[in-house]
């Protein structure tokens, strides 16, 4: 379902193996692995640490000149300004 509203919920609460979680994530081992990573990152953040998980790249602090972004997926990657074209399209509109 790509990035719909509440997409993170099955991953955050570890319910990717439940019917509702499977509806949003497809279920399976990959979804379960990603759920464990998301929960580790959120827990670390709640404890005051940098959001991180085993297997994830280092995620630099956000600065407007670089716009470091963590794209969380089966293969999580760090990218600078990954939606630059879209962002620039809206610049000055709002």
Backbone as ProteinMPNN parsed JSONL, in Angstrom:
{"seq_chain_A": "XXXXXXXXXXXXXXXXXXXXXXXXXXXXXXXXXXXXXXXXXXXXXXXXXXXXXXXXXXXXXXXXXXXXXXXXXXXXXXXXXXXXXXXXXXXXXX", "coords_chain_A": {"N_chain_A": [[0.818, -1.202, 0.0], [2.123, 1.111, -0.19], [2.797, 4.324, 1.037], [0.555, 4.934, 2.872], [-1.845, 6.526, 5.083], [-1.46, 5.759, 8.502], [0.306, 3.682, 8.002], [2.616, 3.039, 9.389], [1.805, 1.879, 11.765], [1.362, -1.068, 12.021], [4.044, -1.871, 11.952], [5.256, -0.474, 14.093], [3.866, -1.464, 16.317], [4.314, -4.142, 16.123], [2.611, -5.962, 14.737], [2.601, -7.213, 12.273], [2.057, -9.787, 11.56], [-0.578, -10.209, 12.046], [-4.055, -10.123, 10.923], [-4.922, -7.393, 10.283], [-2.456, -6.067, 10.228], [-1.204, -7.533, 8.2], [-2.769, -6.772, 6.049], [-1.902, -4.153, 5.548], [0.866, -4.488, 5.24], [1.513, -6.824, 3.927], [2.581, -8.87, 5.3], [4.666, -11.658, 6.352], [8.162, -12.734, 6.585], [9.926, -10.625, 5.936], [8.441, -8.312, 6.54], [8.152, -8.68, 9.269], [10.833, -8.511, 10.097], [11.415, -5.84, 9.392], [9.609, -4.594, 11.091], [10.738, -5.187, 13.602], [13.069, -3.673, 13.385], [12.023, -1.059, 13.137], [10.723, -0.807, 15.611], [12.938, -0.952, 17.312], [14.297, 1.391, 16.562], [12.394, 3.411, 17.196], [12.123, 2.984, 19.95], [14.743, 3.502, 20.82], [14.9, 6.22, 20.135], [12.9, 7.256, 21.825], [14.193, 6.93, 24.199], [16.085, 8.833, 24.069], [18.18, 8.49, 22.322], [19.863, 8.333, 19.099], [17.71, 7.574, 16.434], [17.99, 4.341, 15.418], [18.771, 1.131, 13.956], [19.752, -2.307, 13.789], [21.383, -3.103, 10.832], [20.603, -0.847, 9.506], [21.567, 2.16, 7.762], [23.844, 4.801, 8.813], [22.295, 7.667, 10.02], [22.379, 10.907, 9.442], [22.052, 13.997, 11.341], [19.344, 16.215, 10.579], [19.733, 18.865, 8.329], [19.005, 21.893, 6.719], [20.463, 22.454, 4.396], [21.307, 19.972, 3.491], [19.303, 18.07, 3.937], [19.014, 15.43, 5.052], [17.571, 12.254, 4.932], [15.875, 9.383, 6.056], [14.935, 6.594, 4.406], [12.706, 4.352, 5.059], [12.331, 1.009, 4.539], [12.121, -2.301, 3.049], [14.765, -2.48, 2.269], [16.423, -0.304, 3.875], [17.536, 2.989, 3.396], [19.747, 5.81, 3.589], [19.387, 9.081, 2.44], [20.107, 12.128, 0.767], [17.925, 14.737, 0.468], [15.785, 13.314, -1.043], [13.393, 13.771, -2.444], [13.701, 16.059, -3.962], [12.96, 17.243, -6.448], [10.132, 17.208, -6.386], [9.717, 18.696, -4.031], [10.836, 21.178, -4.761], [9.085, 21.893, -6.77], [6.853, 22.757, -5.35], [7.831, 24.919, -4.041], [7.416, 28.252, -3.234], [4.747, 28.199, -3.944], [3.115, 27.898, -1.776]], "CA_chain_A": [[0.0, 0.0, 0.0], [3.06, 2.237, -0.208], [2.871, 5.175, 2.238], [-0.764, 5.453, 3.236], [-2.059, 6.938, 6.471], [-1.298, 4.714, 9.522], [1.155, 2.602, 7.492], [3.644, 2.684, 10.369], [1.227, 1.248, 12.949], [1.699, -2.485, 12.169], [5.473, -2.004, 12.214], [5.546, 0.065, 15.428], [3.268, -2.305, 17.35], [4.691, -5.537, 15.915], [1.448, -6.777, 14.37], [2.657, -7.521, 10.839], [1.569, -11.155, 11.363], [-2.017, -10.201, 12.317], [-4.789, -9.773, 9.696], [-4.855, -5.959, 9.959], [-1.074, -5.776, 9.862], [-0.943, -8.142, 6.893], [-3.462, -5.961, 5.049], [-1.077, -2.996, 5.227], [2.275, -4.789, 4.988], [1.706, -8.062, 3.186], [3.038, -9.892, 6.235], [5.872, -12.39, 6.0], [9.398, -12.547, 7.35], [10.472, -9.289, 5.672], [7.668, -7.337, 7.311], [8.501, -8.892, 10.666], [12.186, -7.959, 10.28], [11.304, -4.387, 9.354], [8.916, -4.209, 12.32], [11.719, -5.224, 14.693], [13.958, -2.522, 13.199], [11.266, 0.165, 13.442], [10.523, -0.753, 17.062], [14.237, -0.627, 17.918], [14.577, 2.804, 16.298], [11.466, 4.243, 17.981], [12.477, 2.821, 21.358], [15.978, 4.266, 21.027], [14.564, 7.642, 20.075], [12.158, 7.586, 23.048], [15.17, 6.942, 25.292], [17.004, 9.947, 23.848], [19.265, 8.112, 21.417], [19.624, 8.515, 17.669], [16.917, 6.453, 15.933], [18.836, 3.433, 14.651], [18.469, -0.29, 14.082], [20.731, -3.167, 13.143], [21.178, -3.196, 9.385], [20.284, 0.468, 8.935], [22.715, 3.054, 7.596], [23.932, 5.937, 9.724], [21.386, 8.733, 9.62], [22.896, 12.184, 9.949], [21.051, 14.981, 11.753], [18.77, 17.0, 9.486], [20.107, 20.269, 8.112], [18.292, 22.331, 5.524], [21.318, 22.423, 3.205], [21.518, 18.595, 3.038], [18.005, 17.393, 4.021], [19.219, 13.995, 5.262], [16.303, 11.566, 5.093], [15.956, 7.928, 6.137], [13.84, 5.966, 3.665], [12.524, 3.087, 5.755], [11.696, 0.012, 3.683], [12.809, -3.594, 3.14], [16.172, -2.064, 2.211], [16.422, 1.068, 4.374], [18.679, 3.761, 2.927], [19.821, 7.233, 3.919], [19.506, 9.838, 1.196], [19.988, 13.579, 0.902], [16.877, 15.397, -0.318], [15.335, 12.362, -2.056], [12.248, 14.273, -3.212], [14.051, 17.444, -4.293], [12.175, 17.731, -7.58], [8.781, 17.46, -5.891], [9.792, 19.789, -3.055], [11.077, 22.422, -5.486], [7.871, 22.203, -7.515], [5.941, 23.45, -4.458], [8.466, 26.104, -3.482], [6.816, 29.502, -3.686], [3.31, 28.043, -4.155], [2.424, 28.058, -0.488]], "C_chain_A": [[0.857, 1.258, 0.0], [2.989, 3.024, 1.092], [1.522, 5.773, 2.604], [-0.798, 5.847, 4.712], [-2.064, 5.696, 7.369], [-0.433, 3.539, 9.066], [2.168, 2.128, 8.522], [3.098, 1.848, 11.523], [1.551, -0.251, 13.059], [3.18, -2.715, 12.489], [5.815, -1.58, 13.638], [5.025, -0.863, 16.522], [3.52, -3.797, 17.136], [3.548, -6.456, 15.542], [1.428, -7.114, 12.882], [2.169, -8.934, 10.528], [0.071, -11.292, 11.654], [-2.765, -9.76, 11.062], [-4.713, -8.289, 9.322], [-3.453, -5.572, 9.523], [-0.723, -6.34, 8.501], [-1.603, -7.346, 5.771], [-2.576, -4.802, 4.594], [0.322, -3.371, 4.753], [2.522, -5.99, 4.097], [2.182, -9.201, 4.07], [4.35, -10.519, 5.794], [7.083, -12.001, 6.825], [9.986, -11.151, 7.158], [9.756, -8.212, 6.459], [7.988, -7.466, 8.795], [9.872, -8.323, 11.002], [12.144, -6.435, 10.323], [10.603, -3.87, 10.61], [9.887, -4.188, 13.496], [12.67, -4.032, 14.597], [13.254, -1.219, 13.572], [11.07, 0.289, 14.951], [11.821, -0.419, 17.784], [14.553, 0.855, 17.746], [13.677, 3.708, 17.138], [11.801, 4.161, 19.465], [13.741, 3.606, 21.69], [15.712, 5.761, 21.05], [13.846, 8.078, 21.35], [13.096, 7.671, 24.254], [16.221, 8.041, 25.12], [18.174, 9.64, 22.951], [18.899, 8.466, 19.968], [18.78, 7.334, 17.196], [17.783, 5.576, 15.023], [18.381, 2.003, 14.879], [19.559, -1.072, 13.371], [20.394, -3.297, 11.663], [20.839, -1.874, 8.718], [21.547, 1.292, 8.762], [22.714, 4.153, 8.666], [23.073, 7.065, 9.168], [21.864, 10.015, 10.268], [21.763, 13.094, 10.411], [20.586, 15.813, 10.546], [19.314, 18.421, 9.501], [19.458, 20.672, 6.798], [19.156, 22.262, 4.263], [21.547, 21.002, 2.676], [20.217, 17.791, 3.001], [18.146, 15.871, 4.125], [17.896, 13.329, 5.632], [16.559, 10.069, 5.168], [14.719, 7.358, 5.46], [13.693, 4.546, 4.193], [11.708, 2.145, 4.885], [12.438, -1.313, 3.878], [14.323, -3.384, 3.086], [16.203, -0.592, 2.608], [17.698, 1.775, 3.932], [18.589, 5.198, 3.439], [20.07, 7.972, 2.616], [19.381, 11.328, 1.501], [18.943, 14.098, -0.076], [16.303, 14.491, -1.412], [14.164, 12.827, -2.915], [12.473, 15.727, -3.622], [13.177, 18.003, -5.414], [10.761, 18.083, -7.149], [8.747, 18.647, -4.945], [9.946, 21.125, -3.769], [9.868, 22.846, -6.311], [6.91, 23.04, -6.669], [6.544, 24.732, -3.867], [7.834, 27.382, -4.065], [5.322, 29.404, -3.914], [2.564, 28.349, -2.869], [2.871, 29.329, 0.186]], "O_chain_A": [[0.337, 2.361, 0.177], [3.112, 2.431, 2.163], [1.371, 6.994, 2.639], [0.113, 5.531, 5.478], [-2.64, 4.675, 6.993], [-0.451, 2.489, 9.708], [2.542, 0.956, 8.535], [3.872, 1.169, 12.198], [1.988, -0.678, 14.128], [3.523, -3.649, 13.214], [6.585, -2.26, 14.316], [5.681, -1.029, 17.55], [3.0, -4.627, 17.882], [3.509, -7.606, 15.979], [0.358, -7.281, 12.297], [1.896, -9.254, 9.371], [-0.485, -12.382, 11.52], [-2.181, -9.089, 10.211], [-4.465, -7.962, 8.161], [-3.282, -4.83, 8.555], [-0.019, -5.694, 7.725], [-1.061, -7.254, 4.67], [-2.503, -4.502, 3.402], [0.91, -2.651, 3.946], [3.621, -6.158, 3.569], [2.19, -10.359, 3.652], [5.061, -9.965, 4.955], [7.043, -11.081, 7.641], [10.49, -10.557, 8.111], [10.39, -7.299, 6.988], [8.084, -6.461, 9.499], [10.059, -7.724, 12.062], [12.765, -5.815, 11.186], [10.969, -2.818, 11.134], [9.857, -3.258, 14.302], [13.035, -3.446, 15.617], [13.833, -0.372, 14.252], [11.233, 1.374, 15.51], [11.807, 0.32, 18.768], [15.024, 1.503, 18.681], [14.157, 4.674, 17.731], [11.763, 5.175, 20.163], [13.806, 4.292, 22.71], [16.244, 6.48, 21.896], [14.142, 9.139, 21.899], [12.824, 8.396, 25.21], [17.137, 8.162, 25.933], [19.084, 10.46, 22.828], [17.766, 8.847, 19.672], [19.101, 6.192, 17.524], [18.25, 6.03, 13.979], [17.699, 1.699, 15.857], [20.21, -0.56, 12.46], [19.251, -3.57, 11.297], [20.794, -1.793, 7.49], [22.498, 1.141, 9.529], [21.706, 4.392, 9.331], [23.13, 7.371, 7.977], [21.768, 10.19, 11.483], [20.637, 12.977, 9.927], [21.355, 16.069, 9.619], [19.351, 19.084, 10.537], [19.376, 19.868, 5.869], [18.632, 22.033, 3.172], [21.943, 20.841, 1.522], [20.044, 16.93, 2.139], [17.496, 15.122, 3.395], [17.192, 13.784, 6.534], [17.379, 9.544, 4.415], [13.593, 7.61, 5.889], [14.454, 3.651, 3.825], [10.562, 2.427, 4.536], [13.283, -1.431, 4.767], [15.068, -4.057, 3.798], [16.026, 0.278, 1.756], [18.798, 1.24, 4.071], [17.503, 5.723, 3.686], [20.871, 7.537, 1.789], [18.633, 11.728, 2.393], [19.063, 13.921, -1.288], [16.33, 14.857, -2.587], [13.972, 12.312, -4.017], [11.538, 16.528, -3.626], [12.706, 19.137, -5.32], [10.247, 19.143, -7.507], [7.866, 19.501, -5.037], [9.271, 22.096, -3.428], [9.653, 24.038, -6.526], [6.231, 23.925, -7.19], [5.832, 25.532, -3.261], [7.749, 27.532, -5.284], [4.669, 30.436, -4.069], [1.508, 28.982, -2.883], [2.406, 29.644, 1.281]]}, "name": "protein", "num_of_chains": 1, "seq": "XXXXXXXXXXXXXXXXXXXXXXXXXXXXXXXXXXXXXXXXXXXXXXXXXXXXXXXXXXXXXXXXXXXXXXXXXXXXXXXXXXXXXXXXXXXXXX"}
